[in-house]
Amino acid sequence: MNELLQIFVDNMIPVLAIAAVGAAMRRRFHIEPAGVSRMMFYVFSPALAFHALYTHDISGGEFLQVYAGTIALLGVIALISYLLLRPLPIKPGERAATVVASFVFNGANFGLSIVSFAFGAEALSYAVVVYVAGSTLAWTAGVFVSSQGAASMKAALRNVVGTPVIYALALAFGLKALGIDELPPALSRTSQLLADAAIPLMLTLLGLQLGGFKKPERLRLVMLGTGIRLLAAPLVAIAFALLFSLEGAARFAFIVQAGMPTAVLTLVLAHQFDTDRDLTLSFILTSTLISPFTLTILIYLLRNGIV
C-alpha cells in the first residue's frame, strides 16, 4: 500500500497539480486553449519528438515494432468497443463517439508526462513513438468512425501528412542515418529548451481544456467506454507487447500509454463531424479523473514484474 501511495504521489500529483493550474487559469482569466494548442502542435510537440528520438538509441526495427504494435492494439480495441456496443439501443452518434473514445488516447500531454516521470528518458522516447502511431490512427480511422463512414480517407491522410511531429521524427532518423551524432550547440540547446518546456506546457493545456468541461452525463455508456479505455486496453497491450517482442523500456512505455485516458482530440472530431459532443466531453472528463488511480496500479504492477 505504501508503494502504491508513493507512486501516486511521485507520478500523478505533479501531473494533476500542473493541470489544475491550467484549469484555474481558464476559470479565473478566461484563457482559451486554442492558441496554446497551436503552439504545442506546431512547435513544442515536434521539438519533444525530435529531441527524444535523436538523443536516445532507437533503431528502425524497434521503431517499426512499437509503431506496428500500437496500430494493431488500437485496431483491436476499436473492434472490441464496436462489438460490445452493437446490441445496445443507442444512436449512431453515440456509438461513433464511444468507439472513438475507446481507442483515441491522450498519449501526448498526459501519456508522455506519466511515462517520463515513472520510467525515465529512455521510456519517453518509445512513448513518443506510441503517441505518433496513435495520432496516425486518430486522424484516419478516428475521422472515418466519427463521420460514421462518410469521411474521405484521402482527407484524413492529408491531416496525417500535415502533422509536424512526423517530420520531426523523420529529421531525427535522417540525421542518425547520416552519422550526425551531435548538433552544434545553438541547435542542440534550442531543441532541448523547447523539449524541456513541452511537457509542463502540455499539462497546462490539458488543464485549460478540462477547465471548460461540465458534469458528465449518460454514465452507463461513459463507464463502458472508459472501462475499455482504462482497463481493457492495457490488458490487451500486455499480450501485444509479448506478440511484438517488446521488452524493457519499450514494453513499459507501450503498456502505460495504452492505459491513458481519452484524448481531447476526440472533441475536435466530434465538432468537425457532428457526433455527440456532450457525450465526448463526458468521456474525456471521466477517463481523465479516473486514470490517475488505474495508472498508479498499472505502474506498480509493471515495476514489480507482476505483469
ChimeraX commands (.cxc) that place a marker at each C-alpha (Angstrom):
marker #1 position 0.00,0.00,0.00 radius 0.5
marker #1 position 2.85,2.39,0.84 radius 0.5
marker #1 position 4.43,1.78,-2.57 radius 0.5
marker #1 position 1.14,2.43,-4.36 radius 0.5
marker #1 position 0.72,5.70,-2.47 radius 0.5
marker #1 position 4.31,6.69,-3.26 radius 0.5
marker #1 position 3.78,6.00,-6.99 radius 0.5
marker #1 position 0.62,8.11,-6.93 radius 0.5
marker #1 position 2.31,10.99,-5.11 radius 0.5
marker #1 position 5.51,10.93,-7.19 radius 0.5
marker #1 position 3.97,10.44,-10.63 radius 0.5
marker #1 position 0.33,11.58,-10.56 radius 0.5
marker #1 position 0.33,14.54,-8.20 radius 0.5
marker #1 position 2.74,16.62,-10.36 radius 0.5
marker #1 position 0.57,15.97,-13.43 radius 0.5
marker #1 position -2.67,16.80,-11.62 radius 0.5
marker #1 position -1.17,19.87,-9.93 radius 0.5
marker #1 position 0.02,21.45,-13.19 radius 0.5
marker #1 position -3.26,20.58,-14.93 radius 0.5
marker #1 position -5.15,22.15,-12.01 radius 0.5
marker #1 position -3.19,25.38,-12.53 radius 0.5
marker #1 position -4.29,25.40,-16.17 radius 0.5
marker #1 position -7.92,24.80,-15.20 radius 0.5
marker #1 position -7.78,27.59,-12.60 radius 0.5
marker #1 position -6.22,29.99,-15.11 radius 0.5
marker #1 position -9.04,29.35,-17.57 radius 0.5
marker #1 position -11.76,29.87,-14.97 radius 0.5
marker #1 position -10.12,32.96,-13.44 radius 0.5
marker #1 position -8.77,34.71,-16.54 radius 0.5
marker #1 position -10.92,33.07,-19.28 radius 0.5
marker #1 position -7.84,31.89,-21.20 radius 0.5
marker #1 position -8.83,29.89,-24.24 radius 0.5
marker #1 position -6.75,26.78,-25.06 radius 0.5
marker #1 position -6.78,27.28,-28.85 radius 0.5
marker #1 position -3.63,29.42,-29.02 radius 0.5
marker #1 position -1.66,27.19,-26.65 radius 0.5
marker #1 position -2.84,24.15,-28.59 radius 0.5
marker #1 position -1.46,25.57,-31.85 radius 0.5
marker #1 position 1.89,26.27,-30.19 radius 0.5
marker #1 position 2.00,22.68,-28.93 radius 0.5
marker #1 position 1.05,21.25,-32.31 radius 0.5
marker #1 position 3.49,23.24,-34.43 radius 0.5
marker #1 position 6.45,23.89,-32.11 radius 0.5
marker #1 position 6.73,22.11,-28.77 radius 0.5
marker #1 position 5.44,18.63,-29.66 radius 0.5
marker #1 position 7.74,18.34,-32.71 radius 0.5
marker #1 position 10.68,19.57,-30.62 radius 0.5
marker #1 position 9.98,16.98,-27.93 radius 0.5
marker #1 position 9.64,14.19,-30.50 radius 0.5
marker #1 position 12.89,15.21,-32.23 radius 0.5
marker #1 position 14.87,15.53,-29.01 radius 0.5
marker #1 position 13.57,12.27,-27.53 radius 0.5
marker #1 position 14.48,10.20,-30.57 radius 0.5
marker #1 position 17.69,11.99,-31.54 radius 0.5
marker #1 position 19.23,11.73,-28.07 radius 0.5
marker #1 position 18.28,8.07,-27.50 radius 0.5
marker #1 position 19.19,4.99,-29.47 radius 0.5
marker #1 position 16.07,3.57,-31.13 radius 0.5
marker #1 position 16.75,1.52,-34.23 radius 0.5
marker #1 position 14.48,1.50,-37.25 radius 0.5
marker #1 position 13.46,-2.06,-36.36 radius 0.5
marker #1 position 12.44,-1.08,-32.83 radius 0.5
marker #1 position 10.54,1.91,-34.17 radius 0.5
marker #1 position 8.55,-0.33,-36.53 radius 0.5
marker #1 position 7.88,-2.86,-33.76 radius 0.5
marker #1 position 6.43,-0.23,-31.44 radius 0.5
marker #1 position 4.60,1.60,-34.22 radius 0.5
marker #1 position 3.03,-1.52,-35.74 radius 0.5
marker #1 position 2.19,-2.89,-32.29 radius 0.5
marker #1 position 0.35,0.31,-31.40 radius 0.5
marker #1 position -1.67,0.32,-34.63 radius 0.5
marker #1 position -2.63,-3.33,-34.15 radius 0.5
marker #1 position -3.52,-2.80,-30.49 radius 0.5
marker #1 position -5.77,0.19,-31.14 radius 0.5
marker #1 position -7.47,-1.61,-34.02 radius 0.5
marker #1 position -8.38,-4.46,-31.68 radius 0.5
marker #1 position -9.63,-2.04,-29.01 radius 0.5
marker #1 position -11.85,-0.29,-31.58 radius 0.5
marker #1 position -13.23,-3.69,-32.66 radius 0.5
marker #1 position -13.94,-4.71,-29.06 radius 0.5
marker #1 position -15.79,-1.45,-28.48 radius 0.5
marker #1 position -17.82,-1.83,-31.67 radius 0.5
marker #1 position -18.84,-5.41,-30.83 radius 0.5
marker #1 position -19.87,-4.53,-27.27 radius 0.5
marker #1 position -21.93,-1.56,-28.47 radius 0.5
marker #1 position -23.58,-3.33,-31.41 radius 0.5
marker #1 position -26.51,-4.87,-29.46 radius 0.5
marker #1 position -27.22,-1.69,-27.46 radius 0.5
marker #1 position -30.16,0.56,-28.46 radius 0.5
marker #1 position -28.15,3.75,-28.92 radius 0.5
marker #1 position -27.99,6.42,-31.61 radius 0.5
marker #1 position -25.34,6.33,-34.37 radius 0.5
marker #1 position -23.70,9.48,-32.97 radius 0.5
marker #1 position -23.44,7.90,-29.52 radius 0.5
marker #1 position -21.95,4.72,-30.98 radius 0.5
marker #1 position -19.39,6.66,-33.02 radius 0.5
marker #1 position -18.41,8.83,-30.04 radius 0.5
marker #1 position -17.95,5.79,-27.79 radius 0.5
marker #1 position -15.87,3.81,-30.28 radius 0.5
marker #1 position -13.60,6.79,-30.93 radius 0.5
marker #1 position -13.24,7.49,-27.19 radius 0.5
marker #1 position -12.16,3.89,-26.63 radius 0.5
marker #1 position -9.15,3.94,-28.97 radius 0.5
marker #1 position -8.09,7.60,-29.34 radius 0.5
marker #1 position -5.94,8.06,-26.22 radius 0.5
marker #1 position -4.19,11.02,-24.62 radius 0.5
marker #1 position -0.65,9.93,-25.41 radius 0.5
marker #1 position 0.69,13.49,-25.54 radius 0.5
marker #1 position 0.13,15.84,-22.60 radius 0.5
marker #1 position -0.87,13.04,-20.20 radius 0.5
marker #1 position 0.92,9.98,-21.56 radius 0.5
marker #1 position 4.36,11.46,-22.20 radius 0.5
marker #1 position 4.35,13.12,-18.78 radius 0.5
marker #1 position 3.43,9.95,-16.86 radius 0.5
marker #1 position 5.87,7.72,-18.77 radius 0.5
marker #1 position 8.68,10.25,-18.27 radius 0.5
marker #1 position 8.05,10.55,-14.52 radius 0.5
marker #1 position 7.56,6.82,-13.95 radius 0.5
marker #1 position 10.21,5.24,-16.22 radius 0.5
marker #1 position 12.61,7.97,-17.33 radius 0.5
marker #1 position 14.00,9.39,-20.54 radius 0.5
marker #1 position 14.60,6.10,-22.35 radius 0.5
marker #1 position 10.98,5.04,-21.97 radius 0.5
marker #1 position 9.89,8.54,-23.01 radius 0.5
marker #1 position 11.48,8.08,-26.43 radius 0.5
marker #1 position 9.40,4.94,-27.01 radius 0.5
marker #1 position 6.31,6.68,-25.64 radius 0.5
marker #1 position 6.75,9.29,-28.37 radius 0.5
marker #1 position 6.56,6.52,-31.00 radius 0.5
marker #1 position 3.36,5.16,-29.42 radius 0.5
marker #1 position 1.90,8.67,-29.40 radius 0.5
marker #1 position 2.74,9.20,-33.09 radius 0.5
marker #1 position 1.20,5.84,-34.04 radius 0.5
marker #1 position -1.92,6.68,-32.04 radius 0.5
marker #1 position -2.15,10.06,-33.75 radius 0.5
marker #1 position -1.90,8.39,-37.15 radius 0.5
marker #1 position -4.86,6.16,-36.35 radius 0.5
marker #1 position -6.79,9.01,-34.76 radius 0.5
marker #1 position -6.50,11.15,-37.90 radius 0.5
marker #1 position -7.50,8.26,-40.18 radius 0.5
marker #1 position -9.72,5.67,-38.50 radius 0.5
marker #1 position -10.85,8.25,-35.92 radius 0.5
marker #1 position -12.02,10.60,-38.67 radius 0.5
marker #1 position -13.71,7.74,-40.51 radius 0.5
marker #1 position -15.60,6.47,-37.44 radius 0.5
marker #1 position -16.54,9.99,-36.29 radius 0.5
marker #1 position -18.12,10.66,-39.65 radius 0.5
marker #1 position -19.81,7.23,-39.43 radius 0.5
marker #1 position -18.18,6.06,-42.65 radius 0.5
marker #1 position -18.86,9.18,-44.72 radius 0.5
marker #1 position -15.44,10.86,-44.48 radius 0.5
marker #1 position -12.91,10.85,-47.25 radius 0.5
marker #1 position -9.90,8.77,-46.24 radius 0.5
marker #1 position -7.87,10.97,-48.59 radius 0.5
marker #1 position -8.77,13.98,-46.44 radius 0.5
marker #1 position -7.89,12.02,-43.33 radius 0.5
marker #1 position -4.48,11.09,-44.73 radius 0.5
marker #1 position -3.88,14.77,-45.57 radius 0.5
marker #1 position -4.28,15.50,-41.86 radius 0.5
marker #1 position -1.65,12.89,-41.04 radius 0.5
marker #1 position 0.76,14.28,-43.63 radius 0.5
marker #1 position 0.21,17.75,-42.18 radius 0.5
marker #1 position 1.27,16.68,-38.67 radius 0.5
marker #1 position 4.64,18.35,-37.83 radius 0.5
marker #1 position 5.65,15.59,-35.38 radius 0.5
marker #1 position 6.06,13.17,-38.28 radius 0.5
marker #1 position 8.64,15.44,-39.92 radius 0.5
marker #1 position 10.47,15.90,-36.61 radius 0.5
marker #1 position 10.81,12.13,-36.30 radius 0.5
marker #1 position 11.97,11.84,-39.92 radius 0.5
marker #1 position 14.61,14.53,-39.30 radius 0.5
marker #1 position 15.89,12.73,-36.18 radius 0.5
marker #1 position 16.18,9.41,-38.03 radius 0.5
marker #1 position 17.73,11.13,-41.07 radius 0.5
marker #1 position 20.47,12.77,-39.02 radius 0.5
marker #1 position 21.24,9.48,-37.30 radius 0.5
marker #1 position 21.36,7.65,-40.64 radius 0.5
marker #1 position 23.88,10.22,-41.90 radius 0.5
marker #1 position 26.05,9.62,-38.85 radius 0.5
marker #1 position 25.47,13.09,-37.41 radius 0.5
marker #1 position 25.50,12.24,-33.71 radius 0.5
marker #1 position 25.95,15.74,-32.35 radius 0.5
marker #1 position 24.38,19.04,-33.38 radius 0.5
marker #1 position 26.04,22.47,-33.00 radius 0.5
marker #1 position 25.35,23.91,-29.51 radius 0.5
marker #1 position 22.99,26.58,-30.87 radius 0.5
marker #1 position 20.73,23.91,-32.38 radius 0.5
marker #1 position 21.04,21.26,-29.67 radius 0.5
marker #1 position 20.34,23.76,-26.88 radius 0.5
marker #1 position 17.38,25.22,-28.74 radius 0.5
marker #1 position 15.81,21.79,-29.26 radius 0.5
marker #1 position 16.50,20.82,-25.65 radius 0.5
marker #1 position 14.93,24.00,-24.25 radius 0.5
marker #1 position 11.81,23.54,-26.39 radius 0.5
marker #1 position 11.61,19.85,-25.45 radius 0.5
marker #1 position 12.02,20.63,-21.73 radius 0.5
marker #1 position 9.18,23.16,-21.95 radius 0.5
marker #1 position 6.87,20.79,-23.84 radius 0.5
marker #1 position 5.64,18.55,-21.02 radius 0.5
marker #1 position 4.71,21.30,-18.50 radius 0.5
marker #1 position 3.04,23.23,-21.32 radius 0.5
marker #1 position 1.15,20.08,-22.37 radius 0.5
marker #1 position -0.15,19.65,-18.83 radius 0.5
marker #1 position -1.15,23.29,-18.61 radius 0.5
marker #1 position -3.01,22.88,-21.89 radius 0.5
marker #1 position -4.78,19.81,-20.52 radius 0.5
marker #1 position -5.93,21.89,-17.55 radius 0.5
marker #1 position -7.11,24.70,-19.81 radius 0.5
marker #1 position -9.18,22.18,-21.77 radius 0.5
marker #1 position -10.60,20.46,-18.70 radius 0.5
marker #1 position -11.45,23.83,-17.16 radius 0.5
marker #1 position -14.24,24.26,-19.70 radius 0.5
marker #1 position -15.88,20.86,-19.14 radius 0.5
marker #1 position -19.15,20.28,-17.33 radius 0.5
marker #1 position -20.66,17.41,-15.35 radius 0.5
marker #1 position -20.57,14.01,-17.12 radius 0.5
marker #1 position -23.84,12.54,-18.43 radius 0.5
marker #1 position -25.11,9.14,-19.66 radius 0.5
marker #1 position -22.91,7.48,-17.08 radius 0.5
marker #1 position -23.61,3.85,-18.08 radius 0.5
marker #1 position -22.34,4.43,-21.61 radius 0.5
marker #1 position -19.50,6.60,-20.33 radius 0.5
marker #1 position -18.37,3.93,-17.87 radius 0.5
marker #1 position -18.44,1.28,-20.60 radius 0.5
marker #1 position -16.20,3.32,-22.91 radius 0.5
marker #1 position -13.98,4.41,-20.01 radius 0.5
marker #1 position -13.62,0.80,-18.87 radius 0.5
marker #1 position -12.46,-0.22,-22.33 radius 0.5
marker #1 position -10.01,2.69,-22.47 radius 0.5
marker #1 position -8.50,2.38,-18.98 radius 0.5
marker #1 position -8.82,-1.33,-18.18 radius 0.5
marker #1 position -9.25,-3.44,-21.32 radius 0.5
marker #1 position -6.68,-1.55,-23.42 radius 0.5
marker #1 position -3.67,-2.06,-21.08 radius 0.5
marker #1 position -4.63,-5.72,-20.56 radius 0.5
marker #1 position -4.66,-6.30,-24.31 radius 0.5
marker #1 position -1.42,-4.29,-24.56 radius 0.5
marker #1 position 0.33,-6.79,-22.27 radius 0.5
marker #1 position -0.45,-9.55,-24.77 radius 0.5
marker #1 position 0.54,-7.40,-27.75 radius 0.5
marker #1 position 3.86,-6.47,-26.09 radius 0.5
marker #1 position 4.65,-10.18,-25.99 radius 0.5
marker #1 position 3.42,-10.70,-29.56 radius 0.5
marker #1 position 5.61,-7.87,-30.91 radius 0.5
marker #1 position 8.62,-8.84,-28.72 radius 0.5
marker #1 position 8.72,-5.55,-26.82 radius 0.5
marker #1 position 11.00,-5.58,-23.79 radius 0.5
marker #1 position 12.34,-3.21,-21.14 radius 0.5
marker #1 position 11.65,0.48,-21.61 radius 0.5
marker #1 position 9.76,-0.13,-24.86 radius 0.5
marker #1 position 7.39,-2.56,-23.13 radius 0.5
marker #1 position 6.78,-0.20,-20.20 radius 0.5
marker #1 position 6.05,2.75,-22.49 radius 0.5
marker #1 position 3.78,0.68,-24.75 radius 0.5
marker #1 position 1.63,-0.72,-21.93 radius 0.5
marker #1 position 1.40,2.50,-19.88 radius 0.5
marker #1 position 0.47,4.57,-22.95 radius 0.5
marker #1 position -2.27,2.03,-23.69 radius 0.5
marker #1 position -3.87,2.87,-20.33 radius 0.5
marker #1 position -4.13,6.62,-20.92 radius 0.5
marker #1 position -7.48,8.45,-20.81 radius 0.5
marker #1 position -9.47,9.56,-23.84 radius 0.5
marker #1 position -7.76,12.31,-25.84 radius 0.5
marker #1 position -9.10,15.84,-26.14 radius 0.5
marker #1 position -8.69,15.32,-29.90 radius 0.5
marker #1 position -11.94,13.35,-29.82 radius 0.5
marker #1 position -13.76,16.61,-29.10 radius 0.5
marker #1 position -12.22,18.15,-32.22 radius 0.5
marker #1 position -13.54,15.20,-34.23 radius 0.5
marker #1 position -16.96,15.47,-32.58 radius 0.5
marker #1 position -17.22,19.14,-33.55 radius 0.5
marker #1 position -15.96,18.51,-37.06 radius 0.5
marker #1 position -18.30,15.61,-37.85 radius 0.5
marker #1 position -21.25,16.43,-35.58 radius 0.5
marker #1 position -21.17,13.34,-33.38 radius 0.5
marker #1 position -22.37,13.56,-29.75 radius 0.5
marker #1 position -20.27,16.40,-28.26 radius 0.5
marker #1 position -21.69,16.25,-24.74 radius 0.5
marker #1 position -21.03,12.53,-24.57 radius 0.5
marker #1 position -17.50,13.05,-25.89 radius 0.5
marker #1 position -16.86,15.66,-23.18 radius 0.5
marker #1 position -18.10,13.17,-20.60 radius 0.5
marker #1 position -15.64,10.52,-21.84 radius 0.5
marker #1 position -12.70,12.92,-21.66 radius 0.5
marker #1 position -13.56,14.25,-18.21 radius 0.5
marker #1 position -14.44,10.90,-16.62 radius 0.5
marker #1 position -11.49,8.95,-18.01 radius 0.5
marker #1 position -9.05,11.75,-17.10 radius 0.5
marker #1 position -10.28,11.89,-13.50 radius 0.5
marker #1 position -10.22,8.10,-13.01 radius 0.5
marker #1 position -6.96,7.37,-14.86 radius 0.5
marker #1 position -4.53,8.52,-12.11 radius 0.5
marker #1 position -5.77,5.64,-9.95 radius 0.5
marker #1 position -5.73,2.97,-12.67 radius 0.5
marker #1 position -2.34,4.14,-13.92 radius 0.5
marker #1 position -0.88,4.05,-10.40 radius 0.5
marker #1 position -1.84,0.37,-10.12 radius 0.5
marker #1 position -0.55,-0.36,-13.63 radius 0.5
marker #1 position 2.83,1.27,-12.91 radius 0.5
marker #1 position 3.07,-0.68,-9.65 radius 0.5
marker #1 position 2.40,-3.98,-11.45 radius 0.5
marker #1 position 4.99,-3.21,-14.13 radius 0.5
marker #1 position 7.69,-2.06,-11.72 radius 0.5
marker #1 position 7.31,-5.19,-9.62 radius 0.5
marker #1 position 7.27,-7.59,-12.58 radius 0.5
marker #1 position 3.74,-8.78,-11.84 radius 0.5
marker #1 position 2.60,-8.17,-15.43 radius 0.5
marker link #1:1,2 radius 0.2
marker link #1:2,3 radius 0.2
marker link #1:3,4 radius 0.2
marker link #1:4,5 radius 0.2
marker link #1:5,6 radius 0.2
marker link #1:6,7 radius 0.2
marker link #1:7,8 radius 0.2
marker link #1:8,9 radius 0.2
marker link #1:9,10 radius 0.2
marker link #1:10,11 radius 0.2
marker link #1:11,12 radius 0.2
marker link #1:12,13 radius 0.2
marker link #1:13,14 radius 0.2
marker link #1:14,15 radius 0.2
marker link #1:15,16 radius 0.2
marker link #1:16,17 radius 0.2
marker link #1:17,18 radius 0.2
marker link #1:18,19 radius 0.2
marker link #1:19,20 radius 0.2
marker link #1:20,21 radius 0.2
marker link #1:21,22 radius 0.2
marker link #1:22,23 radius 0.2
marker link #1:23,24 radius 0.2
marker link #1:24,25 radius 0.2
marker link #1:25,26 radius 0.2
marker link #1:26,27 radius 0.2
marker link #1:27,28 radius 0.2
marker link #1:28,29 radius 0.2
marker link #1:29,30 radius 0.2
marker link #1:30,31 radius 0.2
marker link #1:31,32 radius 0.2
marker link #1:32,33 radius 0.2
marker link #1:33,34 radius 0.2
marker link #1:34,35 radius 0.2
marker link #1:35,36 radius 0.2
marker link #1:36,37 radius 0.2
marker link #1:37,38 radius 0.2
marker link #1:38,39 radius 0.2
marker link #1:39,40 radius 0.2
marker link #1:40,41 radius 0.2
marker link #1:41,42 radius 0.2
marker link #1:42,43 radius 0.2
marker link #1:43,44 radius 0.2
marker link #1:44,45 radius 0.2
marker link #1:45,46 radius 0.2
marker link #1:46,47 radius 0.2
marker link #1:47,48 radius 0.2
marker link #1:48,49 radius 0.2
marker link #1:49,50 radius 0.2
marker link #1:50,51 radius 0.2
marker link #1:51,52 radius 0.2
marker link #1:52,53 radius 0.2
marker link #1:53,54 radius 0.2
marker link #1:54,55 radius 0.2
marker link #1:55,56 radius 0.2
marker link #1:56,57 radius 0.2
marker link #1:57,58 radius 0.2
marker link #1:58,59 radius 0.2
marker link #1:59,60 radius 0.2
marker link #1:60,61 radius 0.2
marker link #1:61,62 radius 0.2
marker link #1:62,63 radius 0.2
marker link #1:63,64 radius 0.2
marker link #1:64,65 radius 0.2
marker link #1:65,66 radius 0.2
marker link #1:66,67 radius 0.2
marker link #1:67,68 radius 0.2
marker link #1:68,69 radius 0.2
marker link #1:69,70 radius 0.2
marker link #1:70,71 radius 0.2
marker link #1:71,72 radius 0.2
marker link #1:72,73 radius 0.2
marker link #1:73,74 radius 0.2
marker link #1:74,75 radius 0.2
marker link #1:75,76 radius 0.2
marker link #1:76,77 radius 0.2
marker link #1:77,78 radius 0.2
marker link #1:78,79 radius 0.2
marker link #1:79,80 radius 0.2
marker link #1:80,81 radius 0.2
marker link #1:81,82 radius 0.2
marker link #1:82,83 radius 0.2
marker link #1:83,84 radius 0.2
marker link #1:84,85 radius 0.2
marker link #1:85,86 radius 0.2
marker link #1:86,87 radius 0.2
marker link #1:87,88 radius 0.2
marker link #1:88,89 radius 0.2
marker link #1:89,90 radius 0.2
marker link #1:90,91 radius 0.2
marker link #1:91,92 radius 0.2
marker link #1:92,93 radius 0.2
marker link #1:93,94 radius 0.2
marker link #1:94,95 radius 0.2
marker link #1:95,96 radius 0.2
marker link #1:96,97 radius 0.2
marker link #1:97,98 radius 0.2
marker link #1:98,99 radius 0.2
marker link #1:99,100 radius 0.2
marker link #1:100,101 radius 0.2
marker link #1:101,102 radius 0.2
marker link #1:102,103 radius 0.2
marker link #1:103,104 radius 0.2
marker link #1:104,105 radius 0.2
marker link #1:105,106 radius 0.2
marker link #1:106,107 radius 0.2
marker link #1:107,108 radius 0.2
marker link #1:108,109 radius 0.2
marker link #1:109,110 radius 0.2
marker link #1:110,111 radius 0.2
marker link #1:111,112 radius 0.2
marker link #1:112,113 radius 0.2
marker link #1:113,114 radius 0.2
marker link #1:114,115 radius 0.2
marker link #1:115,116 radius 0.2
marker link #1:116,117 radius 0.2
marker link #1:117,118 radius 0.2
marker link #1:118,119 radius 0.2
marker link #1:119,120 radius 0.2
marker link #1:120,121 radius 0.2
marker link #1:121,122 radius 0.2
marker link #1:122,123 radius 0.2
marker link #1:123,124 radius 0.2
marker link #1:124,125 radius 0.2
marker link #1:125,126 radius 0.2
marker link #1:126,127 radius 0.2
marker link #1:127,128 radius 0.2
marker link #1:128,129 radius 0.2
marker link #1:129,130 radius 0.2
marker link #1:130,131 radius 0.2
marker link #1:131,132 radius 0.2
marker link #1:132,133 radius 0.2
marker link #1:133,134 radius 0.2
marker link #1:134,135 radius 0.2
marker link #1:135,136 radius 0.2
marker link #1:136,137 radius 0.2
marker link #1:137,138 radius 0.2
marker link #1:138,139 radius 0.2
marker link #1:139,140 radius 0.2
marker link #1:140,141 radius 0.2
marker link #1:141,142 radius 0.2
marker link #1:142,143 radius 0.2
marker link #1:143,144 radius 0.2
marker link #1:144,145 radius 0.2
marker link #1:145,146 radius 0.2
marker link #1:146,147 radius 0.2
marker link #1:147,148 radius 0.2
marker link #1:148,149 radius 0.2
marker link #1:149,150 radius 0.2
marker link #1:150,151 radius 0.2
marker link #1:151,152 radius 0.2
marker link #1:152,153 radius 0.2
marker link #1:153,154 radius 0.2
marker link #1:154,155 radius 0.2
marker link #1:155,156 radius 0.2
marker link #1:156,157 radius 0.2
marker link #1:157,158 radius 0.2
marker link #1:158,159 radius 0.2
marker link #1:159,160 radius 0.2
marker link #1:160,161 radius 0.2
marker link #1:161,162 radius 0.2
marker link #1:162,163 radius 0.2
marker link #1:163,164 radius 0.2
marker link #1:164,165 radius 0.2
marker link #1:165,166 radius 0.2
marker link #1:166,167 radius 0.2
marker link #1:167,168 radius 0.2
marker link #1:168,169 radius 0.2
marker link #1:169,170 radius 0.2
marker link #1:170,171 radius 0.2
marker link #1:171,172 radius 0.2
marker link #1:172,173 radius 0.2
marker link #1:173,174 radius 0.2
marker link #1:174,175 radius 0.2
marker link #1:175,176 radius 0.2
marker link #1:176,177 radius 0.2
marker link #1:177,178 radius 0.2
marker link #1:178,179 radius 0.2
marker link #1:179,180 radius 0.2
marker link #1:180,181 radius 0.2
marker link #1:181,182 radius 0.2
marker link #1:182,183 radius 0.2
marker link #1:183,184 radius 0.2
marker link #1:184,185 radius 0.2
marker link #1:185,186 radius 0.2
marker link #1:186,187 radius 0.2
marker link #1:187,188 radius 0.2
marker link #1:188,189 radius 0.2
marker link #1:189,190 radius 0.2
marker link #1:190,191 radius 0.2
marker link #1:191,192 radius 0.2
marker link #1:192,193 radius 0.2
marker link #1:193,194 radius 0.2
marker link #1:194,195 radius 0.2
marker link #1:195,196 radius 0.2
marker link #1:196,197 radius 0.2
marker link #1:197,198 radius 0.2
marker link #1:198,199 radius 0.2
marker link #1:199,200 radius 0.2
marker link #1:200,201 radius 0.2
marker link #1:201,202 radius 0.2
marker link #1:202,203 radius 0.2
marker link #1:203,204 radius 0.2
marker link #1:204,205 radius 0.2
marker link #1:205,206 radius 0.2
marker link #1:206,207 radius 0.2
marker link #1:207,208 radius 0.2
marker link #1:208,209 radius 0.2
marker link #1:209,210 radius 0.2
marker link #1:210,211 radius 0.2
marker link #1:211,212 radius 0.2
marker link #1:212,213 radius 0.2
marker link #1:213,214 radius 0.2
marker link #1:214,215 radius 0.2
marker link #1:215,216 radius 0.2
marker link #1:216,217 radius 0.2
marker link #1:217,218 radius 0.2
marker link #1:218,219 radius 0.2
marker link #1:219,220 radius 0.2
marker link #1:220,221 radius 0.2
marker link #1:221,222 radius 0.2
marker link #1:222,223 radius 0.2
marker link #1:223,224 radius 0.2
marker link #1:224,225 radius 0.2
marker link #1:225,226 radius 0.2
marker link #1:226,227 radius 0.2
marker link #1:227,228 radius 0.2
marker link #1:228,229 radius 0.2
marker link #1:229,230 radius 0.2
marker link #1:230,231 radius 0.2
marker link #1:231,232 radius 0.2
marker link #1:232,233 radius 0.2
marker link #1:233,234 radius 0.2
marker link #1:234,235 radius 0.2
marker link #1:235,236 radius 0.2
marker link #1:236,237 radius 0.2
marker link #1:237,238 radius 0.2
marker link #1:238,239 radius 0.2
marker link #1:239,240 radius 0.2
marker link #1:240,241 radius 0.2
marker link #1:241,242 radius 0.2
marker link #1:242,243 radius 0.2
marker link #1:243,244 radius 0.2
marker link #1:244,245 radius 0.2
marker link #1:245,246 radius 0.2
marker link #1:246,247 radius 0.2
marker link #1:247,248 radius 0.2
marker link #1:248,249 radius 0.2
marker link #1:249,250 radius 0.2
marker link #1:250,251 radius 0.2
marker link #1:251,252 radius 0.2
marker link #1:252,253 radius 0.2
marker link #1:253,254 radius 0.2
marker link #1:254,255 radius 0.2
marker link #1:255,256 radius 0.2
marker link #1:256,257 radius 0.2
marker link #1:257,258 radius 0.2
marker link #1:258,259 radius 0.2
marker link #1:259,260 radius 0.2
marker link #1:260,261 radius 0.2
marker link #1:261,262 radius 0.2
marker link #1:262,263 radius 0.2
marker link #1:263,264 radius 0.2
marker link #1:264,265 radius 0.2
marker link #1:265,266 radius 0.2
marker link #1:266,267 radius 0.2
marker link #1:267,268 radius 0.2
marker link #1:268,269 radius 0.2
marker link #1:269,270 radius 0.2
marker link #1:270,271 radius 0.2
marker link #1:271,272 radius 0.2
marker link #1:272,273 radius 0.2
marker link #1:273,274 radius 0.2
marker link #1:274,275 radius 0.2
marker link #1:275,276 radius 0.2
marker link #1:276,277 radius 0.2
marker link #1:277,278 radius 0.2
marker link #1:278,279 radius 0.2
marker link #1:279,280 radius 0.2
marker link #1:280,281 radius 0.2
marker link #1:281,282 radius 0.2
marker link #1:282,283 radius 0.2
marker link #1:283,284 radius 0.2
marker link #1:284,285 radius 0.2
marker link #1:285,286 radius 0.2
marker link #1:286,287 radius 0.2
marker link #1:287,288 radius 0.2
marker link #1:288,289 radius 0.2
marker link #1:289,290 radius 0.2
marker link #1:290,291 radius 0.2
marker link #1:291,292 radius 0.2
marker link #1:292,293 radius 0.2
marker link #1:293,294 radius 0.2
marker link #1:294,295 radius 0.2
marker link #1:295,296 radius 0.2
marker link #1:296,297 radius 0.2
marker link #1:297,298 radius 0.2
marker link #1:298,299 radius 0.2
marker link #1:299,300 radius 0.2
marker link #1:300,301 radius 0.2
marker link #1:301,302 radius 0.2
marker link #1:302,303 radius 0.2
marker link #1:303,304 radius 0.2
marker link #1:304,305 radius 0.2
marker link #1:305,306 radius 0.2
marker link #1:306,307 radius 0.2
view
